[in-house]
Structure formats: structure tokens, C-alpha cells
Amino acid sequence: QLQLVESGGGLVQPGGSLRLACAASRFTLNTYAIGWFRQAPGKEREGVSCILGSGGRTNYADSVKGRFTISRDNAKNTVYLQMNSLKPEDTAVYYCAAIFTVRTMCNIIPQGYAYWGQGTQVTVSS
């Protein structure tokens, strides 16, 4: 069974930074797209960013463009989400997810992903 484990969440002040990690096991990233999603209390899960395992093409939600950067380290089988200039509205549980794909672009629609991690809490507050 394919597994994803998120880490790196925590409490940070507005304007601060965090780096989330998504460690994959029992599969390799090369033929999978990895997405980051978040869900705040009382809200639907929304897409944040995604990256293709092959070629590294990325996609971002408008709300995080210029502030968040997704990257991958295939040797470590890990995808990262660097989050800078954090705002209180970024507060949510962040999830990573995976889907096998041969496409040349990834999407950030939650229904498009088959495998999910357990999530890590990010709280932006002074």
C-alpha cells in the first residue's frame, strides 16, 4: 500500500515561514503527481500546489503564487512545500496526495488524487 507522511507543520507568526515535507514510501515519485492541499475548519479542502514526478512541472493556486514553492527530491522520495510570507488565512491542516499519471501537467483538484497522507497542522497567528 502506497504511503505518504507529512511533517513540518506548526505555529508561526504572520509573515513567517515553514517548510512542509511529504515523504513517500512503497512507490517512487517518477510516475506520480504529488499535490498539496489544505482544509480549514468549516471549509472545503482546496488545492494549493502540485508537481509532476517526471520533469518537475508545477502548478499553484492563485492565493499562494509568489509565496509558496513546491519542490521534490527524488533521491529522498520526498516533496517539499516552502511557505513564505504566511498569513492567518493560510491556517489549515495541510495534506499531500499522490496520483499515478502520464500527463504533462498536474492539477490541484482534490478529487483527482487517489492516495492521501494524514495531514499536518499549520497555524499562522500572533
N, C-alpha and C positions, 0 to 999 in steps of 0.2 A: 504494500500500500504506500503510495506516494505521500510524503510528509513535508510540511512546511512549519517552521518555527520562527516567530517574530521575537525581536528583542530590541532594546534601546529606548523604550518609552520612558516617560517620567514627567516631572513637574518642571516647568521652565517659565521664566518671566517673559512678558511681551517683548518682542524684538530679539529674543534669544534663539538658540539653535539646538537641534537634536539630530542624531543620525540613527535611523532605524535599520535593522538588518533582518533579512528573511533567509534563513538557512534551509536549503532543500536537501532531502535525503531520499534514497531509493529511486532517484531519477537524475538525469543530468539536464542542465539548463539549455543545451544546444538546440533542442527542438521544441522548446516550450516558451510561451509568452508568460511573463510574470507581471501581475498588476498589483498596485497598492490601492486600497480602498479605505474609507473611513465611515464611521457611523456615530453620530452624536445622539444623546438621549432624545427620544421623541421624533427623530428624523430618520429618513430612509438612508440606506447605505449608498454612498456615492463614490464614483471613481476619482482617483487622484492622479495616478500616473501608471504607465506600463512600459515594458521594454521587451524586445524580442531577444530570444536566446541566441539566435544566429544573426549577425550583422549589427545588433545593438540599437536598432531603430527605436525611438522613444515617442511617447505621446503624453500630454499633460492636460489636466483640467485648467480652464481659464483662471480659476481662483488661485492657483498655485504657480502659474507660469512666472518665471523670473525669481521665484523664491525657493522652490524645491527642485532637486536634481536627483534623478534615478540613475543608477549605475549597476554594473554586475561584475563579479569576479568569478569567472567560470572555474578557475583552479580551486577556489574555495566553495564552489557551488552555492554562492550567496549573492543576493541582490540587496542593494542599499537604497535608502531614501534619505538624502541630506535635506533637512528642512531648516531654512534660514528665515530671518525676519518673521518669526512666528507671531500670530495674532490670537486673541482669545477665541475667535471663531474657528480656529484650527483644532480646538479641543474636541477629542473624539477617541474612540477605540479604532486603532489602525490595524487593518488586516492585509496580509499578502495572499495572493491566489495564483494558481497556475492553470494553463490550458495548453494541450498539445496543439501546435499549429505549423502550417507550412506557408502561411500568408506572409506578405512583405510588410504588413503593418499590424500593430496591435490596437485593441480598443480598450476603453475603460468602462465598459458596461458590465455590471456585476453578473448578470445572467449568462455572460459569455465565458465564465470561468468554472472549472469543474472541481478543483481542489483548493481547500482553504486552510489557513492557519487559525490559531485560536485567538489571535489579536493581542495588541499591546496598547495600554492606555497612554495617551498624550494629553496633558493638561497644561494650558497656557494661561497663567494667572499671576497677578502681582500680589 
